[in-house]
Amino acid sequence: MTSSVTVHRRRLRLGAIAAAITALTAGLIGAASAQAEKPTAPPDHAVTAMEQVAAMQPGWNVGNSLDAFGGDTGGETAWGNPLITEELLQTIKAEGYNSIRLPVAWDYEHTGPGPDYTISSERMERVAQVVDWAIANDLQVLVNIHDQMFTKALPDDRENVLAKFNSMWRQIAERFKDYPSELSFESINEPQFPTDTANQDAHTATLNVNFYETVRATGGKNADRLLVLPTWVTNSEQPHLDALKATIDELDDDMIAATVHFYGFYPFSVNVAGVTTYDEATQQDLENTFQRTNDTFVDNGVPVIVGEWGVLGYDYTRGTVPNSPQYGELLKFFQATAHQAVEQQLTLMLWDAGSYLNRHTLEWRDPLLKAYMDSGFTTLSGTASFDSIYLEKAGTIADESLTLNRNGLDFEGLWQGDTALTEGADYTVSGDTLTLTAAALTRLAGDRAYGTNATIEARFSDGLPWAIHIISYDKAQLSDASGTLDGEPWSGWEPCNSSCFAIPTEFNGDQIATMEAKYADGTNAGPHTWTAFKELWATYRPDYDAGTISLTPDFFNEVRDDEPVTLTFHFWGGGTIDYTITKTGSTVTGTTA
């Protein structure tokens, strides 16, 4: 379909190549340049879409705030975050971000009935207030319609869905038509159509074209404002990229960007199917995804915003569970994602619903993770094959080896704090094999109390040092247990309650990597029947402080009655431990092997 707004096609916009390069490089944050001068948002019409999107790098989502619903403040605090403040946005800018994505729920309690579908003035002006704060603090802003629930009915109720969708965008566009180009619009978040999956790309195109024509028709600065179009459910598989590219080609407007989301290789992202490390499959998934997105869009002059990225299993509410994914492997993933985005000229916008920046204190919950995110934009720091060396408490300490991932850098030695370890006596390097000697490990382990005894750093010629934790452990001990699943309502988002089954566990300094579940005949038990390895947190939850491993209602809902299930827990240090559970109605018994 060709847009009727032909006057806006093929506009020639001015912009120096040097400015584009500055936007793409000087705007990329790194651990060493977080306080460096950042490129300002582009003045009206002075840059191309490609340059504007490059200047948005990196971006941050104000997630679970204006996209929430319910509660006393129109939903904004309903999901655990405080009200958005100008101080929050000033903090984000000071931390090196150049743009925010502002997900907004316009429906629910904010939009009236048809035929007008009037958005409340309170909602409109609250969004405008946040946009004003962002622009005043030199942040570009991407505003969307985040609540796609009503658009799911498009295949079955096309006329009413489009009437509402177009009315909402018309009102939004009219309210912001005089805003500068620092504000851009995104059609809709993750469009999906469960009743007609065969035509999902066509329905996505319908929404995107209606959004485009509605916004452009309002005139003013919307005539050539940057408009961002998603693939179906912001998926990055090639057929969906091709479908969106076809839509963009037909619209023939040079101020359009594409958007996809990226949460990594799914088994790694949620710790399922036994993928517990940033392995070759996880790395290949990242590289392939960004490469084909670049090839489809960027190489053809269409900029790309990765509107959400992260890992699905990372959530600060999980308390003492650090291994979804394992922490050092998580650092590798975040660094590599930023690095690949720069390589493929994609702009990243971190999805943060409160897990990364604590919005109550305006401090990063994990500064080291933030540093690795930043690092990837400028330098691919050196790492090692793992971030820990496990020493059996009762065993004889021997030499232990790790593989260095130099990432093109020079290895410059090991340090414990300000003290350099001695090459030869404390460690040796042969090729990429780093070996710590038994003597050094004995000294570092000290009294060999359970847990981390010491942390040393592998330093390289650039980038961040790689932490290596020296951990003492004994094999974990699981105890027999029995209990009743009382059926208390449980959403899966909250802590385990009496609907869960707790296995008493003495972890003895060790931690779980993954869990298998099989029936006696060898078939897979529990959810995800395609794999024996179950999803951490969704099906089992270790609590290292409480000394329990809890099996969730979601696990038991997929377990057959009166058929014993062998659980095999894989530990980072101590191999595997088998444990048998049997469910009979609401009664569960668990026994050690």
Secondary structure by P-SEA (a helix, b strand, c coil): cccccccccbbbbbbbaaaaaaaaccccccccccccccccccccccccaaaaaaaacbbbbccccccccccccccccccccccccaaaaaaaaaacccbbbbbbbcccccccccccccccaaaaaaaaaaaaaaaaacbbbbbccccccccccccccaaaaaaaaaaaaaaaaaacccccccbbbbccccccccccccaaaaaaaaaaaaaaaaaaaccccccccbbbbbcccccccaaaaaaaaaaaaaaccccbbbbbbbcccccccccccccccccaaaaaaaaaaaaaaaaacccccbbbbcccccccccccccccccccccaaaaaaaaaaaaaaaaaabbbbbbbcccccccccccccccaaaaaaaaaaaccccccccccbbbbcccccccbbbbbbccccccccccccccbbbbccccccccccbbbbcaaaaaaaaccccccccccccccccccbbbbbbbbbbccbbbbbbccccccccccccccccccccccccccccccccbbbbbcccccccccccccccccccccbbbbccccbbbbcaaaaaaccccbbbbbbbbbccccbbbbbbbbcccbbbbbcc
